[in-house]
């Protein structure tokens, strides 16, 4: 099963809370904890990770807090997931680092695994933070042979 960790799930919740407000608005860890109903230590840990990953800015002082470093339409789901989970890879051989797996030299599906990984990484890179704060729809279209193809409608744009 491919599954995001709880901290990644919570990071998406926090980032969408921030994306719903003007970029210039500052968000405190305490305020985000209250609105998201997440424990304060968890929120602080996630915000620190997102800050270190370059997705947030920190503003010191009595009226300080956190803000998105870029507009929500410029922050991809892939960036957020990578910030908390590390490099996106389905298997060890899907990573750009060779020699991790002992079967790599003789693996018959290594190249296919890398292609699948690129497709998934590309799909996550196409979904922006701004898309997460709007309703999404799964739409079925027909290809040239009449087969149904599912597409995702994101904020009025098709994927």
N, C-alpha and C positions, 0 to 999 in steps of 0.2 A: 504494500500500500504506500502510495506517495502521499505524504501528509505534512502540512506545515506545523511547526511547533506552536505552542500556546503563545509564546512571546511574540512570534511573528504575527499571529492572528491579532493579538492585542495591539501591536504596532500599527497594523492596518486600521484598527478602530481609532487609535489616537490620531493618526495622520489624517483620517477622514474628518474627524472632529475639527482639526485645525484647518483643513481645506474648506470647510463650510463657512468660515469667517474670512474677512479681508486679510490679505497677506501681511499687512502692517500690524494687525492685532497680535498682541503678545499673550501667550498662554502659560500659566504656571502649572507646575506638576500637580499641585494640590487641586487646582481648578479642573484639570483634565481627569484627575482621579475621581473627583466628585461626579462630573458629567458622564464619564464612561463607566462608573461603578467598579473601577478596578482598584486594587490595593495601592496605596501611595508608594511603597518601596518598589513594586513592580513597574509602576509608571515612571519613577525616577530612573530605574535601570534601563528601561527602553528608551527614554529620552536621551540618556547619556550615549547609548549605542547609536541612535539616529544622528546625534550631534557629531560623534566621532566619524561617522560615515559620510558626513558632508550634506546630509539632507535637511538639517535644521541649523539655525543660528541661535546663539545664546546671548541674552541681553542682561547685563548685571544691574544691580541697583534695586531700590525699594519698589519700583514699578517695572522690574525686569521680568523676564520669562523667556519663552522659546517662540520662534517663528519659523515658518517654512523658508528654506534658503531660496527656493525657486517657486514660481507659480505652479499650482497643482496640475496644470496641463503639460508641465515639463518634467514631472516626476513620474517615472514608470513603476509599475508593480514589481518588475524585475529588480529595480534598484532597492526597493523597500525589503523585498524578500532576501536579496543578497546581503543586505546590511545585517540582518539577524541570523540568517541560515548559513552564510558563507557562499562560495561560488555555486551557481546553479548547475547541478549535475545529477543525472539519474543514477549513474553508476560511476565507479572510480575511473573506468576507461573513457567516460564521457568528458572528463576534465581535460584541460589543455596540457596537463602535466603527464608525461609518459613515465613508465616504469613503476607505477603504483601497484599494479596487479601482476602477479606472476604468470597469469595466462595470456597476458597482452600479446606476446610475440606470435602465439598460435591461435588466437581467438577468431573464430569465423564470423562473428557478428560485431566486432569492434567498430568498424566503419559505420555500420547501420546504427549502432548505439549513439555514435557521435552525431549523426544526422538527426535522429529523433530528439536528442538533447538540444540541438540547434533550433529545431522547430518549436519545442516547448519554451525555450529561452526567448525566442522571437515573439511567440504569442504573449508571454508575460511582459515583454518590452513594449508591445503595442497597446496595452491597457494602462492608462494614465490614472493618477490619483484623482483627477477631476472626473473620470468616468465612474469611479466608485461611489461618488456622492449623488449620482443620478440613477434612475431605474435603467436596467439593462434588459434587452430582449434577445431571445434566441430565435432566429428566423431561418426558415428552410427555403432554399432556392434550388432550382434544378440546373444541373450542368448540361453540356452539349449532348450527352447521351440520355438525358432524362432522369438521371440519378439525383436524389435529394442530397443537398449539401447544407449543413448547418453553418450559419454565419451569426456573428454576434453584432448586434446593433449597439454601439457605444455613443451615447450623447448625440445621436443623429448621424453618426458615421458608421459605415459597415466595415467589419473586419473579416 
